[in-house]
Each structure stands twice: as structure tokens, then as C-alpha cells.
Amino acid sequence: VQLQESGPGLVKPSQMLSLTCTVSGGSITTSRGWGWIRQPPGKGLEWMGAIGYDGTTYYSPSLKSRTSISRDTSKNQFSLRLYSVTPEDTAVYYCAGSTNGLGIDYWGQGTQVTVSS
């Protein structure tokens, strides 16, 4: 299974960050769940949220108010939207997948997103 993130690398403050993860070699409707993780510069990994095989979404409490995760089963893709971004949202964003919900089995290569005017 391979995951590939795509989206703009530069977003202006107060705007929306939008990323898409394309999954190949497996179906997003069968594995346990698919999610987004980010790593700000000099900091650890932060789990942002996930979408289950049945479309149920889960969000980090700290980001829930401005995060949306959705999927397009016809394209085998899932997406992240983060609203009202600030420079603190600058990070490498990873998409990831889990076969059983107990750990991460698949990682995308990560994509740098910088929030700056």
C-alpha cells in the first residue's frame, strides 16, 4: 500500500489548508482507518484526525473546531481541510493508514506546508 499527499506548499494566514492523500494498492473502504499527522519544525508528531473504513470521522480535540476530513471512495482518496490557519500550523503533514486501529501501518512521504503571508 502506498500513500501520496498532494496540495499547496504555501498557505496564507487565515485561509484554508487543503491536502489530499491518494491511496494505491489498497482500498480506503476496507482498512481500519486513514488519518492525518503533522510535525511542526522542532516538535513532535501530532495526530490531527482520521476517517474510518465506514466514513466515521475522529478529530483531535485541540483541532476539532477547524478541521474536516473527508473521502472520495471513487478515487480512493481522503482529504484534510484545516481552516483559519496561522503560522503555528506550519508543519510537515503526513497521511497515514492503519489496518487494525492499533498502530500506523502505512505512511505517506509527507508534504511541507508553510503558512506565511
N, C-alpha and C positions, 0 to 999 in steps of 0.2 A: 504494500500500500504506500502510495506517495501523496504528499500534500504540498501544495504550492500556493503561497499567498500572493495576492496582487492588489494594487491600489496605489494612490499617490503617496509620494515620499515627503511631501511638504503640505502642511495644512495651516491656514491662518487661525489665530486665536478667535474664539467664539464660534467658529464654523464646525461642521461635522466631519469627523473622520470616518471613512468608509473603506473596509477591506473585504476581500473575497478570498475564500480558500477553495481551491479545486482539488477534489479527491480522485485519484485514479488507482485502479487495482482493487477497489473495494467499494461497497455501497454505503452511503450515509444512512440508509434506512435499516441496516442490519447490525452494524456495530453499535455498542452500548451508547456512545455519545461522542460529540465533537465540540471542541471549545477553543477559546482564545486565552492566551497567556502573554504577558508583556514583561519586559525588563527595562526599566529606566536606566540611564547611564549611572554606573557606580552603585546600583541597587540590586536587590534580589528579584527573583521571579514573582510575578503577581498574577494569580488566577483571576480572570475577568468574568467568565461565564461560559455556559455550554448549552448545547441543544441535543436532546436525546434522540434515539432512533425513531421515537414516535412523535417528535416535534415539540415535546415539552422543553421549556427553557428554564435555565437556572442562572442566577446572577450573583456576583459578589455584592454583599450589602453596601459596601462603600461606593460602588459604581452603578448600582441598580437604577438610580434615578435618571441616569443619562446614557444608558447602554441598551442596545437592542441587538439580538442575534436572531437570524432567520435562515431559511434554507430554500434551495431550489432543487427539488429531487430530480427534475428532468435533466438538469445539468450536473448533478452530483456535486453541488457546491453549497457552502454555507457562508454566511456573511456577518460582519460586525459593523455596527454603527455606534459611534461614540459622539455624543452631542456636546456642544458648548466647550470645546477643548481649550486648554490653557497650555502654556509651555511645560507645565508639570506632566503633561500627557506625552511628552517626547519620550520615545522608547523604541526598542526592537519588539515588534509584535509577531507572535508565533501562533499558528493554528496547530491544533493537536487532536488526536483521536484516542479513544480508549475502547478496548474490546469488551471489558467487563466492569467498567466503572471504578476499578480499584487502583488503577495507575494509568500512566500515559504510555501507549504502545507505539504511537506514530507522532512524528513532529514534522512540521514544515521547516524550511531553512531559515525562516524569519525575514522580516522586512523592516527596515528602519523608517520610522515616521517622525518627522520633526515638526513641532508646532512653533511657528515663528511668523512674524509679520514681515 
